Amino acid sequence: MKETIAMLLAGGQGSRLYALTQTIAKPAVPYGGKYRIIDFPLSNCINSGIDTVGVLTQYQPLELNAYIGDGRPWDLDRLEGGVHVLSPYQKIEGSDWYRGTANAIYQNFGFIEKYNPEYVLILSGDHIYKMNYSKMVDLLKKTDASVVISVLEVPKEEASRFGIMNTDKDDVIIDFEEKPEFPKSNLASMGIYLFRWDVLNKYLEDDNNNPNSSNDFGKDVIPALLNTGKKLVAYRFEGYWKDVGTIDSLWEANMDLINPNVPFDIWADDWRIYCRNPGRPPQYVSNDAVIQNSIATAGSSIDGNVDFSVIFDGVEIHKNATVRDSIIMPGSIVEEGAEVHYSIIAEDVVIKKGAKVGERPENMDDIENWGVSVVAAGLTIGEGAFVRPKAMVYDSVGEGEEC
């Protein structure tokens, strides 16, 4: 029997990341020079003393499954517990895709029952943050609540983008609003729920039997709990948290790592973020290179100019090439004289000589047409080609072409 197990929802398509999630699930998207997004909840689990994690996958699971492997990088390669990848499967009564977040957990009741935990922690696989989940367990015990929901104070003008929890003076949740037009508070749900197992079992059974339910925690299960008088308590999280579900938020989250004004420290030894090591040689920086305020990780080779950028393993920046305010993902090459500005370059892209991707906002006549440019994995941007700002590139661009 385990006191607490975690169920990590990692099956999302990540459609708002467009070209970056054509062939991989959102939690497998590279982040921060050496990580994948899923490294953060997995590391949080083991750092919090939770050593049994079910990872629920669905959309494009191959790379994510291979990356998780046996769980060794996160010390989750256990004989009893550890990490388990849980995909939809054929049952006697038929097969079914996960129809929503609640249904995904419901379909894996067998996994939870195997460990018969007291508490079940529901997590999302697409957030960047460091959290000690054991504090949520302590709060649930202290308040004798049925569910603890992690919340974060957000600016009031942004509150309508989130599910909002309204609480009394003791942080007992009295009302929940899903993306309200006129929010009553600024306590945003982080999509992190700690349930008593018996409560989760009952309410997901009821939800599954409700033909009118969308099988979603926020839209269906949480309101049902409140309507039947269950005690739900808010856990107020204070710290860095980023939902990286859009191009702009993913770009911002990477830039936050090199922004001295953002209080997010991935280098702290007291709460390490673990990841799978690609086994690359050390990075190389030539005499011709100029690097400022950037991250350049193992296996990268830099002969050009890099400023306020995140350079992943195996990336090559050739002589007289310029990379500014950009993210260059593993294995990509920026050839001599090429320029990359305010862009996200996915894995194994080749940007040929003299090509230009993106533009600086100060060079724009109409700022409405400016934004982060994105190039999908495995493409070639031809010699002298130009990728406009805000472009989403799904196909290779020929020599001298503009897109």
Residue, then its C-alpha position, 0 to 999 in steps of 0.5 A: m500500500k502506498e500513501t500517495i501515488a501520482m497520475l500525470l496527464a500527459g496525453g494532450q495534443g498541444s494544438r496551440l503549439y502548432a508546428l512544435t507538436q506535429t510529431i510529439a506530445k506537448p510534455a515531450v517538447p524540449y525546454g531550457g536547453k536540456y530538459r523536456i517539459i515532463d521533467f518538472p512534474l516527474s522531478n517534483c514527484i520524487n523530490s516530494g517523496i512520491d515514488t509511484v507515478g502513472v503517466l497517461t499518454q495518448y497523442q503521439p506517445l512514441e517519443l515521450n514513452a522512449y524518453i521516460g523509459d524505465g524512469r531511471p533519471w528520476d529515480l523512478d525505476r522501482l520494483e515496487g512502484g516507479v513510473h508506468v506509462l499508461s495508454p488507452y487499451q483494449k478491454i473486454e467491453g471494447s476500447d475507447w480513447y481518453r474522453g477527458t481528464a476525468n475519464a483518463i483517470y477513470q480508465n486507469f482505476g486498475f493501476i490505482e487499485k493495485y497500490n490502494p493509496e490513501y491519496v491520489l495526486i492528479l498532475s498536468g504534464d505541461h507546466i513549468y514549476k517546482m513544487n513540494y507536493s507533500k505540503m498539499v498532503d499535509l494540508l489535506k490531513k490538517t483540514d480533513a478535506s476531501v480534496v486539496i486544489s493548488v491555486l495561484e494568485v494571478p493578476k485580476e485582469e488575467a483571471s478570466r483565462f483560468g478556472i477561478m476558485n472562490t474561498d472563505k477566510d479559511d481557504v475552504i473553496i465555496d465556488f468554482e468558475e470556469k474562465p468567468e467573464f467577471p471573476k470574483s477572485n484571482l485565485a487560479s486553479m493550477g490543475i493540480y488536485l489531491f484527492r482522497w482515493d475513496v472520494l475520487n473513486k466514487y465521483l469518477e464512477d458517478d461522472n462516468n455514468n453521467p451521459n451529459s458529462s464532458n468527463d473533465f475535472g474542472k467542468d464536471v467533477i469539481p462542481a459535482l463535489l461542491n454541489t454535494g457539500k464535500k470539503l475542498v480546500a485551496y493550497r496557495f502556491e507561491g513561486y514560479w509557475k508557467d503554463v507552456g501551452t502556447i508559442d508565446s508562453l513557451w518562448e517566455a518560459n525559456m527566456d525566463l531562465i536567463n532573465p535575472n529579474v525572474p525568480f526561477d532557479i533551476w540550478a538550486d541543489d535543494w530541489r533538482i530537476y532531473c532529466r535524461n542525459p543525451g550523452r553528448p560531449p562538452q560544448y565548444v566555443s571558438n575564438d570567433a564566438v560572442i556569447q552574451n546572457s545565454i544558455a548553451t548546453a553539452g554538445s553545442s558548437i558555437d562559432g558565431n554570435v549568440d545573445f539572450s538565447v537558449i541553445f540545446d545539445g548538438v546545435e551548431i552556430h557557424k561563423n558570422a551567424t547571429v542568434r538573438d532572443s531565440i530558442i534553438m532545439p537539439g541538433s539544429i544548424v545555423e550556417e554561416g551568415a544566417e540570422v535568427h531573431y525572436s524564433i523557436i527552431a525545432e529539432d534537426v533544422v538546417i538554416k542555410k547560409g545567409a537565410k534569415v528567420g524572424e525579425r526584431p520588433e524595432n525593425m517593424d513598420d507595423i508591430e501588429n505583424w510582429g511575433v515569434s517565428v516557428v520552424a518545425a522539426g527536420l526542415t531546411i530553410g534554404e540559402g538566402a531565404f526569409v521567414r517572416p516574423k510570426a510565421m509558422v513553418y511546416d515545410s522546407v523553404g527553398e533558396g531565396e524564397e520568402c514565407 
